[in-house]
Structures are given as C-alpha cells and as structure tokens.
Amino acid sequence: MKQLLFVLVAITLFSCKDDSKVEEAVAKIPIEFKVERFDQIFYQSKPEDLNKIKAQYPFFFPAGNPDSIWVNKLQNPLLKELYKEVQMKYPTLGPVEADMEKMFAYVQYYFPKYKTPRVITLISEVDTEAKAFYVDSLALVSLDCYLGKDHRFYVDFPEYKKAELEENQILPNLVSTFCYGKIAPPTDRTLLSAMIYYGKELYVKDKLIPFYSDAVKIGYTETQLQFCQANEYYMWSNLVENKLLFDSNPKNELRFIKPAPFSKFYLEIDNQTPGRVGQWLGWQIVRSYMENHEEVTLQELLAMDAKTIFDNSKYKPKKQ
C-alpha cells in the first residue's frame, strides 16, 4: 500500500512539474489582438455608411444581396432590441478577451503554425448553429447567442440547449470549431469511435483552456459532472455488458453522443443522467491513454485511430 501511495505521489509531482513547464513557456508567448465589435459598427451605422462597412467586412455581405436587405436590418425593431440586449450584457469584453488571450497563447504553444486570429463579434439573430467559429486566421463570436440561459429571448429553447448559451461557453465553442479538420475522422460507425472522437476534442480543451473547469469544457453543470464521476463505472459497465461499444447502430449516437436532455440507457435512472455521456466517457479514455503515453504528442493523438487508443489506454473505471 505504501509503495502504491509513493507511485501515485510521484506521478502527481511529475505531472505538476510538466504543467508548470508548459505554463512558463506559454506565459512567454506574446499575444496581441483587439476584438473588433462588428455588432456595434453595424448597428450604430447609417445607410450611407454601408459601402465603407462592406469594404471592411466583405465576408458578412454575400454577393447578390441588395443593400435594402441591410438597411431593413438596421431599421428592424426586433433586431434593434436584440442589439440593445447584447450591449447591456457585453458593453465591453474584458474577462472574455483576457481568457481569449490565454487561449491563443496555448494554441500557439501546441499548434505553432497558427498565429493569433482576427477576432470579430457580431449578431447572428440567435442562430445557435453558428454561435462561434475559429479557423486559421479568423475567429467569430455571435454575442446574441451568449446572453445567459435565463434570458427571455431563449424562453422557447429546450433546457438542455439553454446551457450552451452562457458566456462561459464562448471559448469551449471556439475550441470545438478550431478542432475541425485536426482530428482524424472515425474510420467506422461504432459507438466507441464516436466516443473517442469527441474525447479527443475535449482533451484539446484540456490543453487550450486548462484554466476552465471540466464542467465548463463539456457544457455540464457541476451536478451533471458529479453524476458522471460517481457513476462512471456503472455507465461503462452497461455499455460493455450490452455490447454497445463496437455496435454500428446509428441510434447509439443519438442515445449517448448527440446533445439531448438525458442519455438513454433505458433504465429508471435515465432522467438523472446528462446528455452526451458517451463524449464524457470517451474523454476519460483519451485522458487515460495520454497519462500512460507521455511520449505521444497532441498532434499524434489527434491522428491516431480509436482502436489503438482504446487498446492501449488501460482505461478501467473503479467501482465507487
């Protein structure tokens, strides 16, 4: 028992030492950027300003659309109200901007070829499918999609979707879109492949936004996270015993991977589970693999197939 305790303490100390080295290196990376408030530029403009704005932000004005479309938006009472609410919530972006600065430094540490992007905020008329977007040299944030889960504009949204509309989800959403094209797509339709694909994405969040809690990274409440931690063994055992891991039935993704009010084990406890527990379990598998393979780089992990990760992860949740 004493020997085991010594090993665990040694692993913890080495891990902390490695984390400190990364933090020191990241702190030395110079990051300079200024958030461009397109939401303010556009909604404070006049029709005669349109040509100037279009020249500065051509990607927001698709070819073929007459100027009358944009003039109508400027005069639309509902959009004016939406803009007003955004300005009340985000008169400035101080805390968010500070977190972005740290995130961009971690991005450059782990992905050196990616320089600090151009960051632009906008209003997307609550298009929750386009809340945040980060690719190459551009990062976009639709502030009207982050007014807080209790905001009156979101009253008709399902409760499980409202959790995605909090300010603390801006950076996790940006990282999710940054991952597009960087994680090898699943080579099959098994549940395990989907679990590990999203597990990789969440592991990237461990690296790029380590200053956020696990609950925030995955978009859970602390209660939902604690449920997963307390029931990890039982959830995993259920998937194994029912031979679901290597099953290619697409319904499994709906049950355990896709956003939903709860996961579907078809048990009485279902209503207590958060949705997407398959993603959370995949995250633990990927973490276990990386803890046992410190020589593997982040890029190597993202390119690796799910079976190799799983077979070599030594993942075995303990019964509480």
N, C-alpha and C positions, 0 to 999 in steps of 0.2 A: 504493500500500500504506500509506504514511504517513497519507494522507488518511482511508482506511478505519479505521485504528487510532485516529485522532483522533475520528472519529464514534462509534466503539464506546465509547471512554473517556468522551466527553461524555454519551452515553445512560446509561452506568452511573452517572455522577456525578449526573445529574438524577434518576435512579431512586432512588438512595440518599437524595438530598435530600427527595424526596417521601415516602419511607418514614419518614424522621426526623420530618417534619411530622406524619404520622399517629400515630407513636409518642408524640410530645409531646402531641397532642390526646387520645389515649386515656388517657395517664397522668393527665390532669386529671379524668377521669370518675369520680365517686365510686361505688363498688360496695359494698353492704352486704348480706350474706346469711349464713345459717347452715344448714349441711346438717342436715336432720332425719333421724336414724338410725331409721327405722321398723323396720328389721330388728332392732335392739336393743330398741326399745319393745315390739314384738310378742312376740319370743321370750323376753323376760325377764318377761313378764306372767303373771298368773294368770287362770283362767277368769272370776273375779269382776271383772276389770279390763276385760272385753271391751266393755261398753256405753260406757265412757269413751273407749276407743280408737276405737270405731266412730264416735262423735260427732266425734272429731278428724280421722279419716281415712275419711270415708264412701265415697270412691271406691274403696277397697280391699275393700269389703264389699258385693257386689251384693245388691240386694233379693231376698228369696225364699229365701236360703240360711239354714238354721237354724244356731244358734250351735254346734251339735255339730260342724259341719264345722271351725270354727276351733279348738275345743277339741281335736279329733283331731290337728290340725296341731301344736299345742303339745306334744302327747304322743307324736308320731311319732318313733321313734328315728332314722330316716334324716334327717329334717328337723332334728332336734337336732344331728346330726353335721355337716350342711351348715352350719348356723348357726355351729357351733364353728369350722369351717374359714374361714368368712368373717371371723370376729372375729380369727382368727390372722393372716390376710392384711391385714385393714383394722381394726386396733384404733383407729386414727384415719385421717382422710383428708387429712392435712396437704398433701402435694405435689399431690394431685388437686384439693383445694379451692383451692390457690394458682393452679393452672392455670385452674380454672373462673372465678376472679375476673378473670383477664386476658381470658379468652374473653368473659365477659359485658360487659366494657368495650368490646371490639371490636364486639360485637353492637350495643351502644347507639350506637357511632360510625357504623356502616354502616346500621343499622336503628333510627333514633332512637325510634320509637314503642314498641319492645319494652323494657320495663323488666326489672330483674333478677327472674328467676323464683323461685318457691318450689322448693327442691331437696330431694328426698327419696330416700333409699336404701332398698332392700328386698331381699328374697329371692324370686325367681320360680320356684324349683325347677328351675333351669337351663333356663329357656325361652329359648333363644337367638334366637327370633323377637321377643323383647321385652326385649332387653338394655338399651337406653337409649331415652329418649323425651323430647323437648324441643319443646313447642309453647306459644306465647303465654306464660302466666304460670306454667307448671309444667314441671319437669324431673325425670324419674325415672331412677334407675340401679339395675339389678339386680346387686348386687355378686357374687352367686354365679356370674355369667357372665364374671367377670374375675379368676379365680384363677390365671391363667397357663397357657400351652398344655401344660405338662408335668404339670399336676395330675391326680391319679388319678381324679377324677370325670369327666374328659374322655377317658379312655383309649379309648373306643369311637368317638370322633369322627374323621372323616377329617382328615388332616394339614392340608389347606388351610383347614379350618374352625377348627382349633385356634389359628391365628394371630390370629383375631378375638377370642380370649378372654384377651388380655393387658391389663394395666392401662392401657397407653398407647393403647388403642383406645376408652376411655371418651369422651373429648372428640370424636374423629372421628365416633363413632357419634351423639353428641348433635347435632353439626352436620348430619349426614345427615338426621336426623329434623326438625331445625329448617328444613331446606330444603323440606320437604313443603308444596306449595301456593305456594311462592315462585318456583319455576322453571316456566316455561311448558312444558306437556307437548308431546311431539313431535307434529307435525302429520301425520306419516306413519310407516310401519313400516320405513323404511330403516335400514340399519346406521349410516349417518352421523348420522342424527337421534338415535339411541340413544347414540352415542359423544359427541356434543356435549352431550346432556342430562346425562350423568354427568360430562363435562368441566366443565360449569358448577358442578355440586355440588362437585367437587374444587377449583375455583377459589374457591368460597366458603370452603373450608377454608384456602386461601392467605390469605384476608383475616381470618378469625375466629380461626384458630390458627396465625399465622405463626411462632410460636416452636416449632412441631413440624417435624420433618424431612419431606421428601416421602414417604419410605418409610412413615413412621407415618401420614401423612394418608391414604394409599391402602391401608394394611394389608399392605404388602410387607416382605420382609426387604431389607436393603441389597443383598444379592446379586441379588435379583429386580429391584430398581430399576436396578442397574447393567446387568443384561441388557437391560432396555428402552432405556436410554440408548445402549448400544453397538449395538443392533440396530434402532433407530428407523427408519432409512432402509429397511432390508430388510423390516420388518414393514409399513410404509406402502406400499412398492412392491408387495408381494404383494397387498394389498387393492385397490390401483389396477389392477394388471395383470389381476387376476381379476374385475374389475368388480363388487366386492362393496359398495362404498360406497353405491350407490343401489339395491341389491338389497333387496327387502322380505321375503325368505325368513326366517321366524322362527328357523330353525336358526342363522342368523348370530349372533343374540344369545346363544344357548347356546354358540357357539364362541368368542366374543370379549368378551362383556359380562357374562354371569352368573358368579357365583362357581363356580370349577372348579379341579381340581388343576393344569391347564395349559390354554393356549389351543390351538385346533385349526386349524393352517394345513394340516394333512395333509402334513407334511414330517417328515423324520427328526429335526429339531431340536425338535419339539413338546414332548418331555418336559423340555426345558430352559427352556421358556417359563413364566412365571407365568400364572395365570388373569387374566381381565379386562383384557387388553392393549388392548382397544378403548376402555375407560374411560381408560386412561393416554394413549393417542393423542389421544382427544378433549380431554383436559386440555391437551395441548400445543397443539392447535388454538386453544382458547379463550385460552390464555396469549398465543399469537402475535397473536390478534385484539386483545386488550387492550393489548399492547405497542405496537401500531400505531394505536390509537384511544384515547388517554389522555383524550379528552373524554367518553367513554362512561362513565356511572355504573354501579355494580354492579347497581342495580335495572333499568336499561335493558338491560344484558347479559342478565339472567335472563329478561326478557320477549321477547327477540329470537329469531327463528326460526333454525334450524340452517343453512339455506342462506345467509342473509345473513352469518352469522358466518364460515362456511367460505369463501364467495366473496371476502370482504374480509380474511381472516386473513393472507394472504401466507405461509401455512404451507408450508414446503418443507424437510424434514429433509435434512441433509447426509450424504453417504456417509462413513463413518468410514475 
